[in-house]
Amino acid sequence: MVGIIFFLYGTIFGSFFNVVGLRIPVGQSIVRPRSSCPTCGHELTAKELIPVLSYVIQGGKCRQCQAGISLFYPIMELLTGLLFLVTYIHFGFSPNLIIGLTLCSLFIIITVSDLKYMIISDRVLLFFASVLFIERLIFPLTPWWSPFLGAVVGFLLLLFISVVSRGGMGGGDIKLYAVIGLALGVKLTLLSFFLATLVGTVVGAIGMIIGMVHKGKPMPFGPFIAIGSLLAFFYGNELILWYLDLFL
């Protein structure tokens, strides 16, 4: 029952994170105007805003004009619910549950904005940096300075790559890794970048083979950072031990 509650709350938050990710990067309020159909402008009622379920009941169409609604919205709601559920199952009621839910929230928002606009908002990053800074003061890592050094290392690593590659990394990605460093600490921040690069390379290669990704065309890196960082947060220590046992 507790897991179901986490999942349901996750879908509700996922609906809100869709709004944040779509509006904040373009300077819009997350409060007004109310959500509406992008085709006819119909203001959505409470029944039309039930996460995932409303999309299914309405057949993926606006009740007013019958225009199709992007599958992107329910997917992100469902993904948030699943991430909240997995975080609870993995960590239970522990400090890492709080950190994990914060990270999942951040990554859903930046994934939405990066896929839509290829922008990671400074306002979003500043908010989550403040939250994670406070959380790490309350729930410190060992050693205590690891999150703060992790923020510096994450920022400088991406900045160095951006300079060497002449803009291969966006400013949003650079600042995002400073925020990630606060959550993961030095060791897992470095691992998360390796995993993000690995996943991004594999997906990019497959995309080029099937014609969805074109050489020289920029590709949002935020979703891969999210995947790599969550893998590092959930399984980083196990992956490091596995690597050391395998090669040393």
Secondary structure, DSSP 8 states (H G I E B T S, - for coil): -HHHHHHHHHHHHHHHHHHHHHHGGGT--SSSS--B-TTT--B--GGGGSTTHHHHHTTTB-TTT--B--THHHHHHHHHHHHHHHHHHHH-SSHHHHHHHHHHHHHHHHHHHHHHHS---HHHHHHHHHHHHHHHHHS--SSTTHHHHHHHHHHHHHHHHHHHTTSSS-HHHHHHHHHHHHHHHHHHHHHHHHHHHHHHHHHHHHHHHHTSS-TTS----HHHHHHHHHHHHHHHHHHHHHHHHHH-
